């Protein structure tokens, strides 16, 4: 594999889709831990609230 391919693969690895299904935004994770799951904080809050509701009802 050429060096350019390695760099490209690394950049793609930093791109993912927002964990909020209703959002579908693109998450660009530039953190070293790559733990980012939402495109913005509001999405994380929305999902955690929905999870909380589901737990209480189910
Ligand atoms: Zn989002």
PDB file of the backbone (N, CA, C, O) and the ligand in Angstrom, with CONECT records:
HET     ZN  A 101       1
ATOM      1  N   UNK A   1       0.844  -1.197   0.000  1.00  0.00           N
ATOM      2  CA  UNK A   1       0.000   0.000   0.000  1.00  0.00           C
ATOM      3  C   UNK A   1       0.884   1.254   0.000  1.00  0.00           C
ATOM      4  O   UNK A   1       1.853   1.337   0.755  1.00  0.00           O
ATOM      5  N   UNK A   2       0.550   2.208  -0.835  1.00  0.00           N
ATOM      6  CA  UNK A   2       1.340   3.428  -0.909  1.00  0.00           C
ATOM      7  C   UNK A   2       1.055   4.323   0.300  1.00  0.00           C
ATOM      8  O   UNK A   2       0.012   4.213   0.944  1.00  0.00           O
ATOM      9  N   UNK A   3       1.996   5.197   0.582  1.00  0.00           N
ATOM     10  CA  UNK A   3       1.850   6.072   1.743  1.00  0.00           C
ATOM     11  C   UNK A   3       0.591   6.936   1.631  1.00  0.00           C
ATOM     12  O   UNK A   3      -0.083   7.197   2.627  1.00  0.00           O
ATOM     13  N   UNK A   4       0.285   7.373   0.414  1.00  0.00           N
ATOM     14  CA  UNK A   4      -0.902   8.223   0.234  1.00  0.00           C
ATOM     15  C   UNK A   4      -2.168   7.451   0.599  1.00  0.00           C
ATOM     16  O   UNK A   4      -3.118   8.034   1.121  1.00  0.00           O
ATOM     17  N   UNK A   5      -2.188   6.147   0.329  1.00  0.00           N
ATOM     18  CA  UNK A   5      -3.365   5.345   0.657  1.00  0.00           C
ATOM     19  C   UNK A   5      -3.540   5.227   2.177  1.00  0.00           C
ATOM     20  O   UNK A   5      -4.659   5.240   2.689  1.00  0.00           O
ATOM     21  N   UNK A   6      -2.433   5.115   2.869  1.00  0.00           N
ATOM     22  CA  UNK A   6      -2.491   5.020   4.333  1.00  0.00           C
ATOM     23  C   UNK A   6      -3.082   6.298   4.917  1.00  0.00           C
ATOM     24  O   UNK A   6      -3.945   6.251   5.793  1.00  0.00           O
ATOM     25  N   UNK A   7      -2.613   7.428   4.428  1.00  0.00           N
ATOM     26  CA  UNK A   7      -3.104   8.716   4.913  1.00  0.00           C
ATOM     27  C   UNK A   7      -4.594   8.846   4.621  1.00  0.00           C
ATOM     28  O   UNK A   7      -5.374   9.288   5.465  1.00  0.00           O
ATOM     29  N   UNK A   8      -4.967   8.452   3.409  1.00  0.00           N
ATOM     30  CA  UNK A   8      -6.373   8.578   3.033  1.00  0.00           C
ATOM     31  C   UNK A   8      -7.243   7.690   3.928  1.00  0.00           C
ATOM     32  O   UNK A   8      -8.304   8.120   4.380  1.00  0.00           O
ATOM     33  N   UNK A   9      -6.807   6.477   4.181  1.00  0.00           N
ATOM     34  CA  UNK A   9      -7.572   5.554   5.022  1.00  0.00           C
ATOM     35  C   UNK A   9      -7.711   6.120   6.435  1.00  0.00           C
ATOM     36  O   UNK A   9      -8.750   5.964   7.075  1.00  0.00           O
ATOM     37  N   UNK A  10      -6.664   6.771   6.910  1.00  0.00           N
ATOM     38  CA  UNK A  10      -6.713   7.344   8.249  1.00  0.00           C
ATOM     39  C   UNK A  10      -7.733   8.472   8.317  1.00  0.00           C
ATOM     40  O   UNK A  10      -8.459   8.606   9.302  1.00  0.00           O
ATOM     41  N   UNK A  11      -7.782   9.279   7.266  1.00  0.00           N
ATOM     42  CA  UNK A  11      -8.736  10.385   7.244  1.00  0.00           C
ATOM     43  C   UNK A  11     -10.166   9.867   7.187  1.00  0.00           C
ATOM     44  O   UNK A  11     -11.051  10.393   7.863  1.00  0.00           O
ATOM     45  N   UNK A  12     -10.387   8.843   6.386  1.00  0.00           N
ATOM     46  CA  UNK A  12     -11.723   8.258   6.293  1.00  0.00           C
ATOM     47  C   UNK A  12     -12.132   7.665   7.631  1.00  0.00           C
ATOM     48  O   UNK A  12     -13.303   7.712   8.008  1.00  0.00           O
ATOM     49  N   UNK A  13     -11.157   7.103   8.352  1.00  0.00           N
ATOM     50  CA  UNK A  13     -11.444   6.523   9.662  1.00  0.00           C
ATOM     51  C   UNK A  13     -11.927   7.548  10.658  1.00  0.00           C
ATOM     52  O   UNK A  13     -12.520   7.195  11.678  1.00  0.00           O
ATOM     53  N   UNK A  14     -11.682   8.805  10.380  1.00  0.00           N
ATOM     54  CA  UNK A  14     -12.118   9.865  11.282  1.00  0.00           C
ATOM     55  C   UNK A  14     -13.522  10.358  10.940  1.00  0.00           C
ATOM     56  O   UNK A  14     -14.108  11.152  11.675  1.00  0.00           O
ATOM     57  N   UNK A  15     -14.046   9.884   9.829  1.00  0.00           N
ATOM     58  CA  UNK A  15     -15.388  10.286   9.434  1.00  0.00           C
ATOM     59  C   UNK A  15     -16.384   9.199   9.802  1.00  0.00           C
ATOM     60  O   UNK A  15     -16.146   8.019   9.545  1.00  0.00           O
ATOM     61  N   UNK A  16     -17.486   9.591  10.397  1.00  0.00           N
ATOM     62  CA  UNK A  16     -18.530   8.630  10.702  1.00  0.00           C
ATOM     63  C   UNK A  16     -19.875   9.357  10.700  1.00  0.00           C
ATOM     64  O   UNK A  16     -19.939  10.585  10.640  1.00  0.00           O
ATOM     65  N   UNK A  17     -20.936   8.572  10.768  1.00  0.00           N
ATOM     66  CA  UNK A  17     -22.275   9.150  10.791  1.00  0.00           C
ATOM     67  C   UNK A  17     -22.716   9.341  12.231  1.00  0.00           C
ATOM     68  O   UNK A  17     -22.437   8.514  13.099  1.00  0.00           O
ATOM     69  N   UNK A  18     -23.406  10.441  12.465  1.00  0.00           N
ATOM     70  CA  UNK A  18     -23.890  10.772  13.794  1.00  0.00           C
ATOM     71  C   UNK A  18     -24.681   9.602  14.391  1.00  0.00           C
ATOM     72  O   UNK A  18     -25.506   8.992  13.712  1.00  0.00           O
ATOM     73  N   UNK A  19     -24.421   9.298  15.662  1.00  0.00           N
ATOM     74  CA  UNK A  19     -25.075   8.171  16.320  1.00  0.00           C
ATOM     75  C   UNK A  19     -26.567   8.431  16.524  1.00  0.00           C
ATOM     76  O   UNK A  19     -27.312   7.521  16.885  1.00  0.00           O
ATOM     77  N   UNK A  20     -27.000   9.660  16.295  1.00  0.00           N
ATOM     78  CA  UNK A  20     -28.424   9.964  16.373  1.00  0.00           C
ATOM     79  C   UNK A  20     -29.052   9.633  15.028  1.00  0.00           C
ATOM     80  O   UNK A  20     -28.777  10.292  14.025  1.00  0.00           O
ATOM     81  N   UNK A  21     -29.905   8.597  15.013  1.00  0.00           N
ATOM     82  CA  UNK A  21     -30.499   8.138  13.759  1.00  0.00           C
ATOM     83  C   UNK A  21     -31.345   9.206  13.082  1.00  0.00           C
ATOM     84  O   UNK A  21     -31.459   9.220  11.856  1.00  0.00           O
ATOM     85  N   UNK A  22     -31.936  10.097  13.863  1.00  0.00           N
ATOM     86  CA  UNK A  22     -32.799  11.114  13.284  1.00  0.00           C
ATOM     87  C   UNK A  22     -31.999  12.277  12.714  1.00  0.00           C
ATOM     88  O   UNK A  22     -32.556  13.158  12.060  1.00  0.00           O
ATOM     89  N   UNK A  23     -30.694  12.278  12.961  1.00  0.00           N
ATOM     90  CA  UNK A  23     -29.852  13.378  12.497  1.00  0.00           C
ATOM     91  C   UNK A  23     -29.166  13.006  11.184  1.00  0.00           C
ATOM     92  O   UNK A  23     -29.374  13.656  10.160  1.00  0.00           O
ATOM     93  N   UNK A  24     -28.358  11.971  11.223  1.00  0.00           N
ATOM     94  CA  UNK A  24     -27.665  11.531  10.018  1.00  0.00           C
ATOM     95  C   UNK A  24     -26.525  12.437   9.611  1.00  0.00           C
ATOM     96  O   UNK A  24     -26.025  12.337   8.491  1.00  0.00           O
ATOM     97  N   UNK A  25     -26.105  13.322  10.503  1.00  0.00           N
ATOM     98  CA  UNK A  25     -25.003  14.234  10.222  1.00  0.00           C
ATOM     99  C   UNK A  25     -23.672  13.503  10.188  1.00  0.00           C
ATOM    100  O   UNK A  25     -23.535  12.391  10.697  1.00  0.00           O
ATOM    101  N   UNK A  26     -22.707  14.149   9.580  1.00  0.00           N
ATOM    102  CA  UNK A  26     -21.372  13.568   9.492  1.00  0.00           C
ATOM    103  C   UNK A  26     -20.525  14.031  10.678  1.00  0.00           C
ATOM    104  O   UNK A  26     -20.434  15.223  10.971  1.00  0.00           O
ATOM    105  N   UNK A  27     -19.920  13.073  11.340  1.00  0.00           N
ATOM    106  CA  UNK A  27     -19.054  13.374  12.482  1.00  0.00           C
ATOM    107  C   UNK A  27     -17.601  13.329  12.029  1.00  0.00           C
ATOM    108  O   UNK A  27     -17.129  12.312  11.522  1.00  0.00           O
ATOM    109  N   UNK A  28     -16.905  14.431  12.216  1.00  0.00           N
ATOM    110  CA  UNK A  28     -15.476  14.458  11.922  1.00  0.00           C
ATOM    111  C   UNK A  28     -14.745  14.415  13.255  1.00  0.00           C
ATOM    112  O   UNK A  28     -14.689  15.402  13.989  1.00  0.00           O
ATOM    113  N   UNK A  29     -14.188  13.248  13.547  1.00  0.00           N
ATOM    114  CA  UNK A  29     -13.548  13.049  14.839  1.00  0.00           C
ATOM    115  C   UNK A  29     -12.056  13.307  14.749  1.00  0.00           C
ATOM    116  O   UNK A  29     -11.306  12.489  14.217  1.00  0.00           O
ATOM    117  N   UNK A  30     -11.638  14.427  15.260  1.00  0.00           N
ATOM    118  CA  UNK A  30     -10.224  14.773  15.209  1.00  0.00           C
ATOM    119  C   UNK A  30      -9.526  14.492  16.538  1.00  0.00           C
ATOM    120  O   UNK A  30      -8.346  14.801  16.708  1.00  0.00           O
ATOM    121  N   UNK A  31     -10.260  13.909  17.469  1.00  0.00           N
ATOM    122  CA  UNK A  31      -9.649  13.578  18.754  1.00  0.00           C
ATOM    123  C   UNK A  31      -8.825  12.300  18.629  1.00  0.00           C
ATOM    124  O   UNK A  31      -9.104  11.456  17.778  1.00  0.00           O
ATOM    125  N   UNK A  32      -7.823  12.164  19.470  1.00  0.00           N
ATOM    126  CA  UNK A  32      -6.972  10.972  19.415  1.00  0.00           C
ATOM    127  C   UNK A  32      -7.708   9.719  19.822  1.00  0.00           C
ATOM    128  O   UNK A  32      -7.452   8.638  19.293  1.00  0.00           O
ATOM    129  N   UNK A  33      -8.612   9.862  20.752  1.00  0.00           N
ATOM    130  CA  UNK A  33      -9.322   8.682  21.261  1.00  0.00           C
ATOM    131  C   UNK A  33     -10.396   8.219  20.277  1.00  0.00           C
ATOM    132  O   UNK A  33     -10.857   7.080  20.355  1.00  0.00           O
ATOM    133  N   UNK A  34     -10.792   9.086  19.363  1.00  0.00           N
ATOM    134  CA  UNK A  34     -11.841   8.786  18.383  1.00  0.00           C
ATOM    135  C   UNK A  34     -13.111   8.295  19.068  1.00  0.00           C
ATOM    136  O   UNK A  34     -13.745   7.337  18.627  1.00  0.00           O
ATOM    137  N   UNK A  35     -13.458   8.955  20.126  1.00  0.00           N
ATOM    138  CA  UNK A  35     -14.615   8.526  20.897  1.00  0.00           C
ATOM    139  C   UNK A  35     -15.848   9.350  20.552  1.00  0.00           C
ATOM    140  O   UNK A  35     -16.921   9.154  21.123  1.00  0.00           O
ATOM    141  N   UNK A  36     -15.680  10.269  19.614  1.00  0.00           N
ATOM    142  CA  UNK A  36     -16.796  11.140  19.268  1.00  0.00           C
ATOM    143  C   UNK A  36     -17.851  10.370  18.489  1.00  0.00           C
ATOM    144  O   UNK A  36     -17.525   9.676  17.526  1.00  0.00           O
ATOM    145  N   UNK A  37     -19.105  10.483  18.891  1.00  0.00           N
ATOM    146  CA  UNK A  37     -20.173   9.721  18.243  1.00  0.00           C
ATOM    147  C   UNK A  37     -21.239  10.630  17.644  1.00  0.00           C
ATOM    148  O   UNK A  37     -22.002  10.203  16.778  1.00  0.00           O
ATOM    149  N   UNK A  38     -21.297  11.886  18.100  1.00  0.00           N
ATOM    150  CA  UNK A  38     -22.347  12.789  17.630  1.00  0.00           C
ATOM    151  C   UNK A  38     -21.746  14.000  16.940  1.00  0.00           C
ATOM    152  O   UNK A  38     -20.647  14.437  17.281  1.00  0.00           O
ATOM    153  N   UNK A  39     -22.478  14.549  15.955  1.00  0.00           N
ATOM    154  CA  UNK A  39     -21.965  15.691  15.209  1.00  0.00           C
ATOM    155  C   UNK A  39     -22.017  16.949  16.068  1.00  0.00           C
ATOM    156  O   UNK A  39     -21.266  17.895  15.830  1.00  0.00           O
ATOM    157  N   UNK A  40     -22.891  16.965  17.056  1.00  0.00           N
ATOM    158  CA  UNK A  40     -22.933  18.095  17.981  1.00  0.00           C
ATOM    159  C   UNK A  40     -23.518  17.631  19.312  1.00  0.00           C
ATOM    160  O   UNK A  40     -24.142  16.574  19.403  1.00  0.00           O
ATOM    161  N   UNK A  41     -23.303  18.438  20.325  1.00  0.00           N
ATOM    162  CA  UNK A  41     -23.692  18.049  21.685  1.00  0.00           C
ATOM    163  C   UNK A  41     -25.190  17.799  21.787  1.00  0.00           C
ATOM    164  O   UNK A  41     -25.623  16.915  22.527  1.00  0.00           O
ATOM    165  N   UNK A  42     -25.985  18.574  21.047  1.00  0.00           N
ATOM    166  CA  UNK A  42     -27.437  18.442  21.117  1.00  0.00           C
ATOM    167  C   UNK A  42     -27.879  17.035  20.736  1.00  0.00           C
ATOM    168  O   UNK A  42     -28.839  16.508  21.300  1.00  0.00           O
ATOM    169  N   UNK A  43     -27.182  16.425  19.780  1.00  0.00           N
ATOM    170  CA  UNK A  43     -27.514  15.069  19.338  1.00  0.00           C
ATOM    171  C   UNK A  43     -27.268  14.078  20.474  1.00  0.00           C
ATOM    172  O   UNK A  43     -28.084  13.185  20.704  1.00  0.00           O
ATOM    173  N   UNK A  44     -26.176  14.224  21.167  1.00  0.00           N
ATOM    174  CA  UNK A  44     -25.867  13.343  22.294  1.00  0.00           C
ATOM    175  C   UNK A  44     -26.920  13.468  23.377  1.00  0.00           C
ATOM    176  O   UNK A  44     -27.340  12.474  23.970  1.00  0.00           O
ATOM    177  N   UNK A  45     -27.343  14.701  23.632  1.00  0.00           N
ATOM    178  CA  UNK A  45     -28.357  14.921  24.658  1.00  0.00           C
ATOM    179  C   UNK A  45     -29.678  14.283  24.267  1.00  0.00           C
ATOM    180  O   UNK A  45     -30.365  13.688  25.097  1.00  0.00           O
ATOM    181  N   UNK A  46     -30.030  14.415  22.979  1.00  0.00           N
ATOM    182  CA  UNK A  46     -31.293  13.873  22.479  1.00  0.00           C
ATOM    183  C   UNK A  46     -31.312  12.350  22.613  1.00  0.00           C
ATOM    184  O   UNK A  46     -32.302  11.772  23.062  1.00  0.00           O
ATOM    185  N   UNK A  47     -30.214  11.710  22.221  1.00  0.00           N
ATOM    186  CA  UNK A  47     -30.141  10.245  22.279  1.00  0.00           C
ATOM    187  C   UNK A  47     -30.152   9.752  23.725  1.00  0.00           C
ATOM    188  O   UNK A  47     -30.817   8.765  24.038  1.00  0.00           O
ATOM    189  N   UNK A  48     -29.428  10.427  24.596  1.00  0.00           N
ATOM    190  CA  UNK A  48     -29.390   9.977  25.992  1.00  0.00           C
ATOM    191  C   UNK A  48     -30.763  10.143  26.630  1.00  0.00           C
ATOM    192  O   UNK A  48     -31.161   9.327  27.461  1.00  0.00           O
ATOM    193  N   UNK A  49     -31.488  11.192  26.251  1.00  0.00           N
ATOM    194  CA  UNK A  49     -32.831  11.403  26.773  1.00  0.00           C
ATOM    195  C   UNK A  49     -33.767  10.316  26.262  1.00  0.00           C
ATOM    196  O   UNK A  49     -34.596   9.806  27.017  1.00  0.00           O
ATOM    197  N   UNK A  50     -33.642   9.959  24.997  1.00  0.00           N
ATOM    198  CA  UNK A  50     -34.482   8.919  24.405  1.00  0.00           C
ATOM    199  C   UNK A  50     -34.184   7.573  25.051  1.00  0.00           C
ATOM    200  O   UNK A  50     -35.098   6.793  25.317  1.00  0.00           O
ATOM    201  N   UNK A  51     -32.914   7.300  25.302  1.00  0.00           N
ATOM    202  CA  UNK A  51     -32.521   6.043  25.946  1.00  0.00           C
ATOM    203  C   UNK A  51     -33.103   5.972  27.349  1.00  0.00           C
ATOM    204  O   UNK A  51     -33.567   4.921  27.790  1.00  0.00           O
ATOM    205  N   UNK A  52     -33.074   7.090  28.035  1.00  0.00           N
ATOM    206  CA  UNK A  52     -33.599   7.155  29.392  1.00  0.00           C
ATOM    207  C   UNK A  52     -35.094   6.869  29.390  1.00  0.00           C
ATOM    208  O   UNK A  52     -35.599   6.119  30.225  1.00  0.00           O
ATOM    209  N   UNK A  53     -35.803   7.491  28.422  1.00  0.00           N
ATOM    210  CA  UNK A  53     -37.248   7.266  28.301  1.00  0.00           C
ATOM    211  C   UNK A  53     -37.547   5.808  28.015  1.00  0.00           C
ATOM    212  O   UNK A  53     -38.461   5.227  28.601  1.00  0.00           O
ATOM    213  N   UNK A  54     -36.764   5.209  27.102  1.00  0.00           N
ATOM    214  CA  UNK A  54     -37.004   3.813  26.707  1.00  0.00           C
ATOM    215  C   UNK A  54     -36.821   2.889  27.907  1.00  0.00           C
ATOM    216  O   UNK A  54     -37.568   1.927  28.086  1.00  0.00           O
ATOM    217  N   UNK A  55     -35.832   3.190  28.712  1.00  0.00           N
ATOM    218  CA  UNK A  55     -35.567   2.354  29.893  1.00  0.00           C
ATOM    219  C   UNK A  55     -36.734   2.417  30.865  1.00  0.00           C
ATOM    220  O   UNK A  55     -37.128   1.403  31.440  1.00  0.00           O
ATOM    221  N   UNK A  56     -37.291   3.623  31.047  1.00  0.00           N
ATOM    222  CA  UNK A  56     -38.365   3.791  32.018  1.00  0.00           C
ATOM    223  C   UNK A  56     -39.630   3.104  31.548  1.00  0.00           C
ATOM    224  O   UNK A  56     -40.364   2.536  32.357  1.00  0.00           O
ATOM    225  N   UNK A  57     -39.900   3.150  30.232  1.00  0.00           N
ATOM    226  CA  UNK A  57     -41.127   2.567  29.721  1.00  0.00           C
ATOM    227  C   UNK A  57     -41.000   1.064  29.505  1.00  0.00           C
ATOM    228  O   UNK A  57     -41.982   0.327  29.595  1.00  0.00           O
ATOM    229  N   UNK A  58     -39.794   0.623  29.222  1.00  0.00           N
ATOM    230  CA  UNK A  58     -39.643  -0.757  28.866  1.00  0.00           C
ATOM    231  C   UNK A  58     -39.115  -1.588  30.001  1.00  0.00           C
ATOM    232  O   UNK A  58     -38.932  -2.796  29.848  1.00  0.00           O
TER     233      UNK A  58
HETATM  234 ZN    ZN A 101     -26.069  14.760  14.836  1.00  0.00          ZN
END
